[in-house]
Amino acid sequence: AGDLMEKPGWIRMSIHPTTTNEEIQYVCESIRAMAQNHTEWALDYKYNPLSNEFIHTDAKPGSLDMVKQWFVL
């Protein structure tokens, strides 16, 4: 797949009818914060081009495996 670090990304977000205005406001504020702080926050992550993953610089060995296990059925 090559180095995808510069590839722009996107997300798909579904808003359920039961989502509150406060929850939507929180999401919008989070997107704004990401747009305003992405350069500074990016310094907290290392990019692995082999796995195309960003790993937090404070990540403990094995923590990624622990998180992946949360989603195993």
C-alpha atoms as one frame of an Amber mdcrd trajectory, in Angstrom:
protein
   0.000   0.000   0.000   2.973   2.317   0.428   3.347   5.335   2.702  -0.155
   6.631   3.380   0.878   9.317   5.876  -0.014  12.183   3.539  -3.215  10.567
   2.282  -6.209  12.622   3.391  -8.696  10.688   5.441 -12.372  10.935   6.196
 -14.883   9.507   8.589 -18.523   8.595   8.283 -20.673   9.544  11.224 -24.264
   8.525  11.705 -26.438  10.687  13.905 -29.225   8.680  15.490 -32.572  10.406
  16.114 -31.992   9.957  19.852 -28.694  11.860  19.749 -29.066  14.959  21.867
 -28.208  18.487  20.793 -25.520  18.489  23.488 -23.913  15.363  22.018 -23.915
  16.864  18.524 -22.435  20.088  19.924 -19.685  18.033  21.591 -18.819  16.343
  18.285 -18.757  19.679  16.449 -16.522  21.238  19.102 -14.213  18.217  18.913
 -13.884  18.564  15.139 -13.114  22.271  15.548 -10.481  21.500  18.207  -8.869
  18.903  15.938  -8.719  21.376  13.051  -7.173  24.054  15.268  -4.671  21.842
  17.112  -3.723  19.054  14.699  -0.153  20.260  14.188   0.580  20.397  17.919
  -1.274  17.172  18.726   0.508  15.307  15.909   3.752  15.626  17.874   2.300
  13.160  20.395   2.214  10.341  17.815   4.681   8.283  15.786   3.652   7.003
  12.360   4.360   3.394  11.386   4.292   3.244   7.565   4.348  -0.570   7.587
   1.059  -0.831   9.468  -0.287   2.630   8.519  -0.967   3.281  12.205  -0.275
   6.226  14.469   0.916   5.202  17.936   0.897   7.586  20.904   4.391   8.294
  22.172   3.333   7.266  25.708   1.858   3.936  24.555   2.973   1.018  26.690
   4.171  -2.218  25.047   1.193  -4.507  24.623  -1.423  -1.767  25.009  -2.345
  -1.936  21.317  -2.983  -5.685  21.628  -5.110  -5.042  24.720  -7.270  -2.520
  22.853  -7.665  -4.856  19.865  -8.942  -7.560  22.243 -11.802  -5.271  23.274
 -13.316  -5.823  19.838 -12.927  -9.595  19.583 -16.264 -11.382  19.818
